[in-house]
Amino acid sequence: MSKSHLGRREFLASTIAAPAILAQRNPNDKVGIAVVGVGTRGTYLHRDVQEATDTEVRMICDLYDGNLKREADACRNRKVRTSKDWEQAIASPDVDAVLIATPDFWHAPMAIRAAQLKKHVYVEKAMCRTVQEAKDIRKAVKDNGVVFQLGHHENSDPYFVKAREIYRSGQLGKMPLVRTYIDRTSAWPEWQFYTRYDNQVLPADANESAIDWERFQRNAAVKTKFDPERFFRWRCWWEYGTGIAGDLMSHQWDSINGVVGMGIPEAMQTQGALYFWKEDREVPDQWHAIMEYPKKELTVTFACTFHNRHHGTCTYLFGREATLEVASGFCRVYGAEWKPEYAAKAARARKEAVAQGRDPRDLIVPPDYSLKPGELKVTSHMQNFIDGIRTGEKTRCDIDRGFEEAVTVVMAVESFRKERKVRWDTSREEIV
């Protein structure tokens, strides 16, 4: 079975044809999918959507021949079509939904166009790069009544779903502070990967005959000569993304928003620096943000570094009555350390440690509650998107949540660039 590029005649026919709206068809039909961008994250989305019920990937779009071939070979639909033209891919009449996993600077035009064609939209984080792009995506999604999902999978992670339940039960008491961090590093610089996260070697065929560099740059603010490093490692330059703010802070912040529902910060102060991995990048390799919610009497902090991973990733919700710590892999609640019952519990644990020959200074008091693996079942983030298409129900990270994420990311970048605190004007929907 040959997997050829979409022809011009088929493209012209697809732009004339009425858009495919699942609600107007047999509900037992498969949901036709176009996957746009299959460099790294897109490969996971491709596999996830094939695991979702009653779906079929019908178009795969990418600008690098190697990515197209790999994902066409991995596609269960042996009649899948490939293209380097994203407009052709999403306009195809047998496509109901579009998964967008391109570099961030392409998210807005693709999501907007897909919505205008009445295609349902799944976009990887960060949603976009500017407040205006966020407004334009929101308008296109709402005006055209399509289902939208932003790719923050913590919303479908059992540990975070349980954390939300615990927080909303009130057992944490008054909670003025949430602290989150993500520290990571390897033997090589962060974001040095090509086509796969575990591949640190530039492909031998990464040349202009295999990569459509001209098409890649069409939406870039700064045009440069062909550079495969920028093509594969786009996160390292400001014109293509938003650095740590959009790649990692967005995940941590959105997971908190899913639990607490605090929304866009009233004010934001950011510090970032390029201190360790200095070559072949211009965005900082550490990032620290303070997000203020004075009306809610809440502060959220985020910290990230790329040179050490001693603590890894975690989020702490510091309540007066209890502390909740959560990440992908655990959700634990600890009683308030200032209460007498905690002191008694710590004393018992210390006694047991001494009896077992362990140093009591390494004492870890066990949590009052810890979610067991498999205790809570939650459908996948992709399945939630597909279910939303079929039922019309709100997805777990819909366009309103996406707008909040986008504004928060842009506020962090604006604060860094202006070297001052920035604020969100809710009436004008502007950063000031």
VEXGUMAR-407723 format. One record per residue (C-alpha): residue number from 1; residue in one letter; x, y, z. Coordinates in pm, whole numbers. Example, Ala and Ser with C-alpha at 12.3 -4.5 7.8 and 13.67 -1.06 7.14 Angstrom:
2
+------+------+--------+--------+--------+
: resi : resn :      x :      y :      z :
+------+------+--------+--------+--------+
:    1 :    A :   1230 :   -450 :    780 :
:    2 :    S :   1367 :   -106 :    714 :
+------+------+--------+--------+--------+
END
This chain:
432
+------+------+--------+--------+--------+
: resi : resn :      x :      y :      z :
+------+------+--------+--------+--------+
:    1 :    M :      0 :      0 :      0 :
:    2 :    S :    159 :    328 :   -106 :
:    3 :    K :    129 :    629 :    124 :
:    4 :    S :    154 :    919 :   -118 :
:    5 :    H :    117 :   1291 :    -57 :
:    6 :    L :   -229 :   1440 :   -105 :
:    7 :    G :   -273 :   1563 :   -461 :
:    8 :    R :   -381 :   1909 :   -573 :
:    9 :    R :   -709 :   1784 :   -724 :
:   10 :    E :   -809 :   1616 :   -397 :
:   11 :    F :   -717 :   1931 :   -204 :
:   12 :    L :   -933 :   2152 :   -423 :
:   13 :    A :  -1225 :   1914 :   -389 :
:   14 :    S :  -1185 :   1904 :    -11 :
:   15 :    T :  -1196 :   2282 :     26 :
:   16 :    I :  -1525 :   2294 :   -166 :
:   17 :    A :  -1689 :   2005 :     20 :
:   18 :    A :  -1898 :   2074 :    330 :
:   19 :    P :  -1705 :   2021 :    656 :
:   20 :    A :  -1752 :   1690 :    832 :
:   21 :    I :  -1960 :   1734 :   1148 :
:   22 :    L :  -1991 :   1413 :   1347 :
:   23 :    A :  -2330 :   1509 :   1491 :
:   24 :    Q :  -2480 :   1499 :   1140 :
:   25 :    R :  -2359 :   1146 :   1073 :
:   26 :    N :  -2422 :    801 :   1213 :
:   27 :    P :  -2292 :    808 :   1574 :
:   28 :    N :  -2143 :    463 :   1516 :
:   29 :    D :  -1908 :    599 :   1248 :
:   30 :    K :  -1543 :    622 :   1333 :
:   31 :    V :  -1404 :    964 :   1418 :
:   32 :    G :  -1168 :   1058 :   1134 :
:   33 :    I :   -841 :   1203 :   1262 :
:   34 :    A :   -564 :   1420 :   1116 :
:   35 :    V :   -242 :   1431 :   1315 :
:   36 :    V :    -42 :   1746 :   1236 :
:   37 :    G :    315 :   1739 :   1364 :
:   38 :    V :    465 :   1399 :   1450 :
:   39 :    G :    818 :   1495 :   1553 :
:   40 :    T :    819 :   1405 :   1923 :
:   41 :    R :    502 :   1466 :   2122 :
:   42 :    G :    289 :   1403 :   1815 :
:   43 :    T :    405 :   1042 :   1800 :
:   44 :    Y :    249 :    985 :   2143 :
:   45 :    L :    -76 :   1153 :   2039 :
:   46 :    H :    -85 :    934 :   1728 :
:   47 :    R :    -59 :    622 :   1940 :
:   48 :    D :   -305 :    751 :   2202 :
:   49 :    V :   -575 :    832 :   1949 :
:   50 :    Q :   -541 :    489 :   1791 :
:   51 :    E :   -613 :    340 :   2134 :
:   52 :    A :   -926 :    553 :   2175 :
:   53 :    T :  -1255 :    389 :   2081 :
:   54 :    D :  -1388 :    409 :   1724 :
:   55 :    T :  -1124 :    637 :   1577 :
:   56 :    E :   -927 :    617 :   1254 :
:   57 :    V :   -621 :    822 :   1162 :
:   58 :    R :   -672 :    930 :    801 :
:   59 :    M :   -414 :   1206 :    755 :
:   60 :    I :    -62 :   1250 :    889 :
:   61 :    C :    116 :   1580 :    831 :
:   62 :    D :    476 :   1676 :    901 :
:   63 :    L :    755 :   1872 :    734 :
:   64 :    Y :   1023 :   1602 :    767 :
:   65 :    D :   1019 :   1293 :    547 :
:   66 :    G :   1155 :   1073 :    823 :
:   67 :    N :    870 :   1159 :   1058 :
:   68 :    L :    609 :   1099 :    789 :
:   69 :    K :    745 :    757 :    700 :
:   70 :    R :    781 :    642 :   1061 :
:   71 :    E :    425 :    740 :   1158 :
:   72 :    A :    269 :    611 :    835 :
:   73 :    D :    432 :    277 :    910 :
:   74 :    A :    297 :    292 :   1268 :
:   75 :    C :    -58 :    373 :   1157 :
:   76 :    R :   -318 :     97 :   1181 :
:   77 :    N :   -506 :    245 :    888 :
:   78 :    R :   -309 :    112 :    591 :
:   79 :    K :   -484 :    366 :    368 :
:   80 :    V :   -362 :    664 :    569 :
:   81 :    R :   -254 :    960 :    359 :
:   82 :    T :     46 :   1183 :    427 :
:   83 :    S :    113 :   1546 :    343 :
:   84 :    K :    353 :   1829 :    418 :
:   85 :    D :     72 :   2081 :    371 :
:   86 :    W :   -124 :   2120 :    695 :
:   87 :    E :   -406 :   2310 :    524 :
:   88 :    Q :   -463 :   2017 :    291 :
:   89 :    A :   -453 :   1775 :    583 :
:   90 :    I :   -715 :   1946 :    798 :
:   91 :    A :   -943 :   2036 :    505 :
:   92 :    S :   -984 :   1673 :    404 :
:   93 :    P :  -1358 :   1593 :    409 :
:   94 :    D :  -1310 :   1262 :    591 :
:   95 :    V :  -1137 :   1433 :    883 :
:   96 :    D :  -1355 :   1518 :   1184 :
:   97 :    A :  -1086 :   1615 :   1435 :
:   98 :    V :   -732 :   1752 :   1423 :
:   99 :    L :   -450 :   1678 :   1667 :
:  100 :    I :   -192 :   1958 :   1661 :
:  101 :    A :    154 :   1884 :   1799 :
:  102 :    T :    365 :   2126 :   1596 :
:  103 :    P :    608 :   2385 :   1736 :
:  104 :    D :    408 :   2636 :   1942 :
:  105 :    F :    430 :   2922 :   1693 :
:  106 :    W :    210 :   2724 :   1454 :
:  107 :    H :    -63 :   2634 :   1707 :
:  108 :    A :   -281 :   2942 :   1660 :
:  109 :    P :   -316 :   2948 :   1279 :
:  110 :    M :   -375 :   2573 :   1267 :
:  111 :    A :   -627 :   2563 :   1553 :
:  112 :    I :   -817 :   2863 :   1418 :
:  113 :    R :   -836 :   2725 :   1065 :
:  114 :    A :   -942 :   2383 :   1189 :
:  115 :    A :  -1223 :   2535 :   1397 :
:  116 :    Q :  -1337 :   2744 :   1101 :
:  117 :    L :  -1364 :   2421 :    901 :
:  118 :    K :  -1579 :   2276 :   1184 :
:  119 :    K :  -1309 :   2031 :   1285 :
:  120 :    H :  -1271 :   1945 :   1652 :
:  121 :    V :   -935 :   2049 :   1792 :
:  122 :    Y :   -680 :   1892 :   2027 :
:  123 :    V :   -375 :   2116 :   2077 :
:  124 :    E :    -57 :   2036 :   2264 :
:  125 :    K :     58 :   2279 :   2532 :
:  126 :    A :    139 :   2560 :   2544 :
:  127 :    M :   -175 :   2669 :   2363 :
:  128 :    C :    -10 :   2966 :   2191 :
:  129 :    R :    244 :   3248 :   2228 :
:  130 :    T :     45 :   3573 :   2265 :
:  131 :    V :   -273 :   3697 :   2431 :
:  132 :    Q :   -415 :   3794 :   2093 :
:  133 :    E :   -361 :   3441 :   1962 :
:  134 :    A :   -542 :   3308 :   2269 :
:  135 :    K :   -837 :   3538 :   2204 :
:  136 :    D :   -847 :   3441 :   1837 :
:  137 :    I :   -842 :   3066 :   1913 :
:  138 :    R :  -1114 :   3106 :   2176 :
:  139 :    K :  -1332 :   3300 :   1933 :
:  140 :    A :  -1287 :   3048 :   1652 :
:  141 :    V :  -1369 :   2753 :   1880 :
:  142 :    K :  -1678 :   2914 :   2032 :
:  143 :    D :  -1809 :   3070 :   1711 :
:  144 :    N :  -1793 :   2735 :   1533 :
:  145 :    G :  -1912 :   2517 :   1819 :
:  146 :    V :  -1631 :   2263 :   1800 :
:  147 :    V :  -1492 :   2051 :   2081 :
:  148 :    F :  -1153 :   2163 :   2215 :
:  149 :    Q :   -898 :   1991 :   2436 :
:  150 :    L :   -562 :   2130 :   2549 :
:  151 :    G :   -295 :   1864 :   2596 :
:  152 :    H :   -242 :   1889 :   2970 :
:  153 :    H :   -278 :   1523 :   3056 :
:  154 :    E :   -268 :   1580 :   3435 :
:  155 :    N :   -637 :   1662 :   3401 :
:  156 :    S :   -686 :   1293 :   3323 :
:  157 :    D :   -429 :   1161 :   3571 :
:  158 :    P :   -591 :    971 :   3861 :
:  159 :    Y :   -350 :   1128 :   4111 :
:  160 :    F :   -452 :   1481 :   4018 :
:  161 :    V :   -820 :   1388 :   3995 :
:  162 :    K :   -795 :   1256 :   4352 :
:  163 :    A :   -605 :   1569 :   4458 :
:  164 :    R :   -895 :   1781 :   4334 :
:  165 :    E :  -1140 :   1570 :   4532 :
:  166 :    I :   -929 :   1608 :   4847 :
:  167 :    Y :   -886 :   1982 :   4806 :
:  168 :    R :  -1255 :   2042 :   4742 :
:  169 :    S :  -1350 :   1836 :   5046 :
:  170 :    G :  -1208 :   2118 :   5260 :
:  171 :    Q :   -984 :   1892 :   5468 :
:  172 :    L :   -675 :   2104 :   5393 :
:  173 :    G :   -832 :   2403 :   5564 :
:  174 :    K :   -735 :   2754 :   5457 :
:  175 :    M :   -464 :   2728 :   5190 :
:  176 :    P :   -263 :   3047 :   5123 :
:  177 :    L :     27 :   2880 :   4935 :
:  178 :    V :     89 :   2629 :   4656 :
:  179 :    R :    447 :   2549 :   4567 :
:  180 :    T :    541 :   2355 :   4253 :
:  181 :    Y :    867 :   2271 :   4083 :
:  182 :    I :   1011 :   2061 :   3805 :
:  183 :    D :   1387 :   2002 :   3811 :
:  184 :    R :   1538 :   1784 :   3543 :
:  185 :    T :   1866 :   1710 :   3372 :
:  186 :    S :   2057 :   1443 :   3180 :
:  187 :    A :   2411 :   1396 :   3052 :
:  188 :    W :   2308 :   1620 :   2763 :
:  189 :    P :   2129 :   1958 :   2761 :
:  190 :    E :   1753 :   1963 :   2804 :
:  191 :    W :   1560 :   1987 :   2474 :
:  192 :    Q :   1846 :   1825 :   2282 :
:  193 :    F :   1643 :   1556 :   2109 :
:  194 :    Y :   1564 :   1474 :   1749 :
:  195 :    T :   1243 :   1295 :   1638 :
:  196 :    R :   1240 :   1101 :   1970 :
:  197 :    Y :   1305 :   1213 :   2326 :
:  198 :    D :   1569 :    942 :   2364 :
:  199 :    N :   1762 :   1035 :   2048 :
:  200 :    Q :   2033 :   1300 :   2093 :
:  201 :    V :   2187 :   1261 :   1745 :
:  202 :    L :   2083 :   1474 :   1448 :
:  203 :    P :   1943 :   1245 :   1174 :
:  204 :    A :   2180 :   1189 :    883 :
:  205 :    D :   1915 :   1296 :    633 :
:  206 :    A :   1825 :   1622 :    813 :
:  207 :    N :   1879 :   1832 :    501 :
:  208 :    E :   1676 :   2069 :    282 :
:  209 :    S :   1562 :   1791 :     52 :
:  210 :    A :   1397 :   1604 :    343 :
:  211 :    I :   1277 :   1907 :    546 :
:  212 :    D :   1042 :   2174 :    413 :
:  213 :    W :   1225 :   2465 :    576 :
:  214 :    E :   1041 :   2731 :    379 :
:  215 :    R :    704 :   2608 :    502 :
:  216 :    F :    835 :   2578 :    859 :
:  217 :    Q :    936 :   2946 :    861 :
:  218 :    R :    623 :   3094 :    708 :
:  219 :    N :    477 :   3187 :   1044 :
:  220 :    A :    807 :   3270 :   1216 :
:  221 :    A :    870 :   3626 :   1334 :
:  222 :    V :   1239 :   3594 :   1241 :
:  223 :    K :   1346 :   3426 :    918 :
:  224 :    T :   1682 :   3248 :    906 :
:  225 :    K :   1873 :   3029 :    666 :
:  226 :    F :   1819 :   2654 :    684 :
:  227 :    D :   1910 :   2526 :   1029 :
:  228 :    P :   1814 :   2170 :   1130 :
:  229 :    E :   1892 :   2251 :   1494 :
:  230 :    R :   1617 :   2512 :   1497 :
:  231 :    F :   1383 :   2275 :   1319 :
:  232 :    F :   1419 :   1993 :   1572 :
:  233 :    R :   1515 :   2192 :   1885 :
:  234 :    W :   1281 :   2487 :   1833 :
:  235 :    R :   1206 :   2516 :   2208 :
:  236 :    C :   1545 :   2681 :   2255 :
:  237 :    W :   1455 :   3000 :   2062 :
:  238 :    W :   1200 :   3265 :   2150 :
:  239 :    E :   1052 :   3305 :   1802 :
:  240 :    Y :    916 :   2950 :   1806 :
:  241 :    G :    800 :   2900 :   2164 :
:  242 :    T :    790 :   3039 :   2516 :
:  243 :    G :   1077 :   2849 :   2677 :
:  244 :    I :   1027 :   2686 :   3015 :
:  245 :    A :    711 :   2893 :   3070 :
:  246 :    G :    519 :   2716 :   2796 :
:  247 :    D :    694 :   2381 :   2795 :
:  248 :    L :    702 :   2299 :   3168 :
:  249 :    M :    553 :   2573 :   3386 :
:  250 :    S :    233 :   2545 :   3185 :
:  251 :    H :    200 :   2177 :   3286 :
:  252 :    Q :    255 :   2245 :   3655 :
:  253 :    W :     36 :   2555 :   3666 :
:  254 :    D :   -250 :   2392 :   3474 :
:  255 :    S :   -244 :   2088 :   3702 :
:  256 :    I :   -290 :   2323 :   3999 :
:  257 :    N :   -567 :   2508 :   3818 :
:  258 :    G :   -739 :   2175 :   3760 :
:  259 :    V :   -727 :   2103 :   4133 :
:  260 :    V :   -790 :   2449 :   4278 :
:  261 :    G :   -956 :   2641 :   3994 :
:  262 :    M :   -783 :   2970 :   4072 :
:  263 :    G :   -766 :   3095 :   3712 :
:  264 :    I :   -543 :   3367 :   3567 :
:  265 :    P :   -309 :   3532 :   3821 :
:  266 :    E :   -389 :   3887 :   3922 :
:  267 :    A :    -15 :   3959 :   3910 :
:  268 :    M :    304 :   3777 :   3810 :
:  269 :    Q :    676 :   3824 :   3879 :
:  270 :    T :    929 :   3610 :   3690 :
:  271 :    Q :   1304 :   3559 :   3710 :
:  272 :    G :   1486 :   3353 :   3451 :
:  273 :    A :   1849 :   3301 :   3359 :
:  274 :    L :   2081 :   3117 :   3122 :
:  275 :    Y :   2341 :   2994 :   3370 :
:  276 :    F :   2442 :   2638 :   3284 :
:  277 :    W :   2343 :   2509 :   2937 :
:  278 :    K :   2446 :   2819 :   2746 :
:  279 :    E :   2516 :   2695 :   2393 :
:  280 :    D :   2273 :   2659 :   2104 :
:  281 :    R :   1987 :   2833 :   2284 :
:  282 :    E :   1866 :   3175 :   2390 :
:  283 :    V :   1584 :   3094 :   2633 :
:  284 :    P :   1672 :   3054 :   3005 :
:  285 :    D :   1765 :   2718 :   3154 :
:  286 :    Q :   1611 :   2808 :   3488 :
:  287 :    W :   1280 :   2980 :   3556 :
:  288 :    H :   1117 :   3108 :   3874 :
:  289 :    A :    770 :   3261 :   3890 :
:  290 :    I :    550 :   3403 :   4166 :
:  291 :    M :    180 :   3418 :   4083 :
:  292 :    E :    -37 :   3634 :   4305 :
:  293 :    Y :   -408 :   3590 :   4381 :
:  294 :    P :   -471 :   3849 :   4656 :
:  295 :    K :   -851 :   3830 :   4622 :
:  296 :    K :   -826 :   3458 :   4691 :
:  297 :    E :   -553 :   3511 :   4953 :
:  298 :    L :   -334 :   3268 :   4760 :
:  299 :    T :     18 :   3264 :   4616 :
:  300 :    V :    140 :   3002 :   4365 :
:  301 :    T :    512 :   2962 :   4302 :
:  302 :    F :    695 :   2769 :   4030 :
:  303 :    A :   1065 :   2687 :   4006 :
:  304 :    C :   1263 :   2498 :   3742 :
:  305 :    T :   1624 :   2417 :   3666 :
:  306 :    F :   1792 :   2207 :   3397 :
:  307 :    H :   2120 :   2123 :   3573 :
:  308 :    N :   2001 :   1909 :   3867 :
:  309 :    R :   1708 :   1675 :   3940 :
:  310 :    H :   1756 :   1593 :   4308 :
:  311 :    H :   1392 :   1672 :   4389 :
:  312 :    G :   1242 :   1601 :   4047 :
:  313 :    T :    882 :   1713 :   4013 :
:  314 :    C :    619 :   1778 :   4278 :
:  315 :    T :    338 :   2011 :   4378 :
:  316 :    Y :    260 :   2099 :   4739 :
:  317 :    L :    -71 :   2244 :   4853 :
:  318 :    F :      2 :   2390 :   5194 :
:  319 :    G :   -318 :   2407 :   5396 :
:  320 :    R :   -343 :   2501 :   5761 :
:  321 :    E :   -501 :   2169 :   5855 :
:  322 :    A :   -308 :   1941 :   5619 :
:  323 :    T :    -55 :   1928 :   5336 :
:  324 :    L :   -127 :   1765 :   5002 :
:  325 :    E :    159 :   1660 :   4775 :
:  326 :    V :     86 :   1536 :   4426 :
:  327 :    A :    261 :   1438 :   4103 :
:  328 :    S :    215 :   1177 :   3833 :
:  329 :    G :    269 :    869 :   4050 :
:  330 :    F :    152 :    977 :   4395 :
:  331 :    C :   -108 :   1174 :   4587 :
:  332 :    R :    -44 :   1199 :   4961 :
:  333 :    V :   -194 :   1387 :   5254 :
:  334 :    Y :     -5 :   1475 :   5573 :
:  335 :    G :   -160 :   1609 :   5888 :
:  336 :    A :    -66 :   1951 :   6023 :
:  337 :    E :    279 :   1928 :   6184 :
:  338 :    W :    189 :   2190 :   6444 :
:  339 :    K :    -82 :   1970 :   6599 :
:  340 :    P :     -5 :   1748 :   6903 :
:  341 :    E :   -126 :   1432 :   6727 :
:  342 :    Y :    139 :   1480 :   6456 :
:  343 :    A :    412 :   1512 :   6721 :
:  344 :    A :    293 :   1185 :   6876 :
:  345 :    K :    294 :   1014 :   6535 :
:  346 :    A :    646 :   1142 :   6466 :
:  347 :    A :    764 :   1016 :   6806 :
:  348 :    R :    630 :    666 :   6731 :
:  349 :    A :    799 :    665 :   6393 :
:  350 :    R :   1125 :    780 :   6550 :
:  351 :    K :   1109 :    502 :   6808 :
:  352 :    E :   1053 :    244 :   6534 :
:  353 :    A :   1345 :    382 :   6334 :
:  354 :    V :   1582 :    352 :   6630 :
:  355 :    A :   1460 :     -2 :   6702 :
:  356 :    Q :   1535 :    -95 :   6341 :
:  357 :    G :   1883 :     59 :   6353 :
:  358 :    R :   1797 :    350 :   6124 :
:  359 :    D :   1915 :    706 :   6178 :
:  360 :    P :   1617 :    902 :   6319 :
:  361 :    R :   1746 :   1212 :   6141 :
:  362 :    D :   1640 :   1043 :   5814 :
:  363 :    L :   1293 :    999 :   5954 :
:  364 :    I :   1001 :   1029 :   5715 :
:  365 :    V :    666 :   1037 :   5889 :
:  366 :    P :    421 :    833 :   5679 :
:  367 :    P :    127 :   1015 :   5524 :
:  368 :    D :   -224 :    994 :   5664 :
:  369 :    Y :   -344 :    898 :   5316 :
:  370 :    S :   -175 :    782 :   4995 :
:  371 :    L :   -360 :    690 :   4675 :
:  372 :    K :   -287 :    331 :   4579 :
:  373 :    P :   -208 :    246 :   4215 :
:  374 :    G :   -527 :    145 :   4039 :
:  375 :    E :   -749 :    273 :   4320 :
:  376 :    L :   -908 :    536 :   4095 :
:  377 :    K :   -990 :    472 :   3730 :
:  378 :    V :   -995 :    769 :   3489 :
:  379 :    T :  -1031 :    762 :   3111 :
:  380 :    S :   -733 :    890 :   2914 :
:  381 :    H :   -703 :   1254 :   2809 :
:  382 :    M :   -742 :   1151 :   2446 :
:  383 :    Q :  -1046 :    935 :   2517 :
:  384 :    N :  -1200 :   1230 :   2701 :
:  385 :    F :  -1155 :   1438 :   2385 :
:  386 :    I :  -1315 :   1171 :   2165 :
:  387 :    D :  -1600 :   1128 :   2414 :
:  388 :    G :  -1656 :   1504 :   2402 :
:  389 :    I :  -1687 :   1489 :   2023 :
:  390 :    R :  -1950 :   1217 :   2047 :
:  391 :    T :  -2151 :   1360 :   2337 :
:  392 :    G :  -2087 :   1734 :   2311 :
:  393 :    E :  -1989 :   1736 :   2678 :
:  394 :    K :  -1723 :   1972 :   2809 :
:  395 :    T :  -1370 :   1830 :   2798 :
:  396 :    R :  -1141 :   1833 :   3101 :
:  397 :    C :   -916 :   2106 :   2959 :
:  398 :    D :  -1151 :   2299 :   2734 :
:  399 :    I :  -1105 :   2633 :   2559 :
:  400 :    D :  -1178 :   2842 :   2871 :
:  401 :    R :   -914 :   2653 :   3066 :
:  402 :    G :   -685 :   2682 :   2763 :
:  403 :    F :   -730 :   3058 :   2758 :
:  404 :    E :   -634 :   3080 :   3126 :
:  405 :    E :   -321 :   2873 :   3061 :
:  406 :    A :   -217 :   3081 :   2760 :
:  407 :    V :   -252 :   3412 :   2943 :
:  408 :    T :    -58 :   3281 :   3244 :
:  409 :    V :    229 :   3166 :   3021 :
:  410 :    V :    242 :   3498 :   2835 :
:  411 :    M :    235 :   3691 :   3164 :
:  412 :    A :    541 :   3497 :   3282 :
:  413 :    V :    733 :   3574 :   2963 :
:  414 :    E :    628 :   3941 :   2967 :
:  415 :    S :    743 :   3979 :   3328 :
:  416 :    F :   1079 :   3824 :   3242 :
:  417 :    R :   1131 :   4046 :   2940 :
:  418 :    K :   1020 :   4367 :   3112 :
:  419 :    E :   1206 :   4279 :   3434 :
:  420 :    R :    907 :   4380 :   3646 :
:  421 :    K :    579 :   4260 :   3790 :
:  422 :    V :    293 :   4246 :   3539 :
:  423 :    R :    -81 :   4241 :   3606 :
:  424 :    W :   -388 :   4105 :   3430 :
:  425 :    D :   -661 :   4356 :   3348 :
:  426 :    T :   -973 :   4138 :   3350 :
:  427 :    S :  -1203 :   4400 :   3201 :
:  428 :    R :   -985 :   4472 :   2897 :
:  429 :    E :   -825 :   4129 :   2891 :
:  430 :    E :   -478 :   4277 :   2863 :
:  431 :    I :   -145 :   4242 :   3043 :
:  432 :    V :    -42 :   4571 :   3204 :
+------+------+--------+--------+--------+
END
